[in-house]
Amino acid sequence: MGSFKFSITSSAEPNLETNTGQIATPLNGTMESLETKLQALGWSLPPAPKPVGLYKPVLIVGNLAYVSGHGPLLPDGSLMLGRVGLDLDVAAGQAAARQTALAMLATLRRELSSLDRIVRIVKTLGLVRCTDDFGQSPLVINGFSQVFVDLLGNDLGIGARSALGTNSLPNAMAVEVEAIFEIKPLAE
């Protein structure tokens, strides 16, 4: 599995350097597919998580895919646990947020049949399990957002976003994220 070189600054421009030293390339109908880009980055997706309650992992309405909250699911089925500011630092929180993005991609692949139906990320809500005095939740959720910048580029990989700290998340996982994606219709 690849890794990121995070460079967190106060600038609005994300660091687009990937683990290969290449700059992320935006995708469209004539460029590299998302599936190919994922493979080129050396990222492997965990198994798509199964719902653990009364909800749909993805609900499609028109050309939007609403994705329910996902956590940092590892390939072995375990979750990345901890509280940022206590037993995890910002970098470990970012790694959990990145893993959450990969778990969400696994669910999208299962539900959409192909990641190539994703057009753009529209909105993200990220929750960080943290101490009461931890005020850097947006930096942690950058780990999630950077995945989509690397896959889709700035224009399509950056959407509206909220990042909040919380004292509790299910099963003591470090991060939970829900998101909305614009998708292509099924080919007829």
C-alpha positions in Angstrom: 0.0 0.0 0.0 1.4 3.4 -0.9 1.8 6.3 1.4 1.5 10.0 1.3 4.0 12.8 1.8 1.8 15.2 3.8 2.7 18.8 3.8 0.2 20.7 5.8 0.3 24.4 5.5 -2.1 27.3 5.9 -2.4 27.6 2.2 -5.6 26.6 0.5 -3.7 24.6 -2.1 -3.2 20.9 -1.2 0.0 19.1 -1.6 -0.4 17.0 -4.7 2.8 15.0 -4.4 2.0 11.3 -4.2 4.2 8.5 -2.9 5.7 8.1 -6.3 6.7 11.7 -6.5 4.3 12.3 -9.4 1.8 15.1 -9.5 -1.9 14.0 -9.4 -3.6 14.1 -12.7 -7.3 15.1 -13.0 -9.4 12.5 -14.7 -12.1 12.8 -17.3 -13.5 10.7 -20.1 -10.4 10.9 -22.2 -7.8 10.4 -19.5 -6.7 7.6 -17.2 -9.6 5.7 -15.4 -10.0 5.9 -11.7 -9.4 2.1 -11.5 -6.1 2.5 -13.4 -5.1 5.5 -11.3 -5.7 3.6 -8.1 -3.6 0.8 -9.3 -0.8 3.1 -10.5 -0.7 4.7 -7.0 -0.1 1.3 -5.5 -3.2 1.5 -3.3 -5.2 -1.6 -2.4 -8.7 -1.3 -1.1 -9.9 -3.2 2.0 -13.0 -5.4 1.6 -16.1 -3.2 1.4 -17.6 -2.9 4.9 -21.1 -4.4 5.6 -23.7 -2.2 7.2 -23.9 -2.7 11.0 -27.3 -1.0 11.4 -30.5 0.0 9.6 -29.1 2.1 6.8 -27.8 1.8 3.2 -24.1 2.2 2.7 -24.8 4.2 -0.5 -28.1 5.8 -1.6 -28.3 7.1 -5.2 -30.6 9.9 -6.0 -30.4 11.2 -9.5 -26.7 11.7 -10.3 -25.6 11.9 -6.6 -24.3 9.0 -4.4 -24.8 9.7 -0.7 -22.3 7.5 1.2 -23.0 6.7 4.8 -20.4 7.1 7.5 -17.2 5.0 7.0 -14.4 4.3 9.4 -10.7 3.4 8.9 -11.2 -0.2 7.9 -8.0 -2.2 7.4 -7.6 -5.1 4.9 -7.8 -7.6 7.8 -11.3 -6.2 8.8 -10.0 -4.4 11.9 -10.4 -0.7 12.5 -7.8 1.9 13.3 -8.7 2.9 16.9 -7.6 5.7 19.1 -8.2 9.3 20.2 -6.2 12.1 18.4 -4.5 14.3 20.9 -4.1 11.4 23.4 -2.8 8.2 21.9 -2.7 9.4 18.2 -0.9 12.4 16.8 -2.1 14.4 13.7 -0.1 12.2 11.3 -1.7 9.0 12.7 -5.1 10.7 12.5 -4.4 11.5 8.8 -3.4 7.9 8.2 -6.8 6.8 9.7 -8.6 9.4 7.5 -6.7 8.1 4.4 -7.7 4.5 5.3 -11.3 5.7 5.7 -11.2 7.1 2.1 -9.9 3.7 0.9 -12.8 1.9 2.7 -15.3 4.3 1.1 -13.8 3.7 -2.3 -14.3 -0.1 -1.7 -18.0 0.5 -0.9 -18.4 2.8 -4.0 -16.8 0.1 -6.2 -19.2 -2.5 -4.9 -22.3 -0.3 -5.2 -21.5 1.3 -8.5 -19.8 -1.7 -10.1 -16.9 0.6 -11.1 -15.1 3.6 -9.6 -15.1 5.1 -13.1 -18.7 6.2 -12.5 -17.4 8.8 -10.0 -17.3 12.3 -11.5 -16.4 14.4 -8.4 -16.6 14.7 -4.7 -19.4 17.2 -3.7 -19.4 17.3 0.1 -17.6 15.6 3.0 -18.4 15.5 6.7 -15.5 14.3 8.7 -15.5 13.4 12.4 -12.3 13.0 14.4 -12.4 11.2 17.8 -10.2 13.5 19.8 -9.5 15.1 23.2 -11.5 18.1 24.2 -8.6 20.5 23.6 -7.7 19.2 20.2 -8.5 21.9 17.6 -6.9 20.5 14.4 -9.7 18.2 13.1 -9.5 19.8 9.6 -5.8 18.8 9.4 -6.7 15.2 10.2 -9.5 15.1 7.6 -7.0 16.3 5.0 -5.8 12.7 5.0 -9.2 11.7 3.5 -9.4 14.7 1.2 -5.9 14.1 -0.2 -6.9 10.7 -1.5 -9.5 12.3 -3.8 -7.2 15.1 -4.9 -4.7 12.4 -5.9 -7.3 10.5 -7.8 -9.4 13.3 -9.3 -7.2 16.4 -9.2 -8.0 19.8 -7.7 -11.1 20.7 -9.6 -13.0 17.4 -9.1 -11.3 16.1 -6.0 -12.0 19.0 -3.7 -15.5 19.6 -2.6 -17.3 21.4 0.2 -16.2 20.0 3.6 -16.8 20.1 7.3 -14.4 18.6 9.9 -15.5 18.3 13.5 -13.9 16.9 16.7 -16.0 14.5 18.9 -15.4 12.6 22.1 -16.9 9.4 20.8 -17.2 7.3 17.6 -18.5 3.8 17.1 -16.1 1.1 18.4 -13.6 3.7 19.4 -12.5 4.2 15.8 -10.3 7.3 15.2 -12.2 8.8 12.3 -15.6 8.6 10.6 -16.5 10.3 7.3 -19.6 10.5 5.2 -19.6 12.0 1.7 -21.6 12.9 -1.4 -20.3 12.2 -4.9 -21.6 13.2 -8.3 -21.7 10.0 -10.5 -22.2 9.1 -14.1 -25.5 7.3 -15.0 -25.3 3.6 -15.8 -24.6 3.0 -19.5 -27.9 1.9 -21.2 
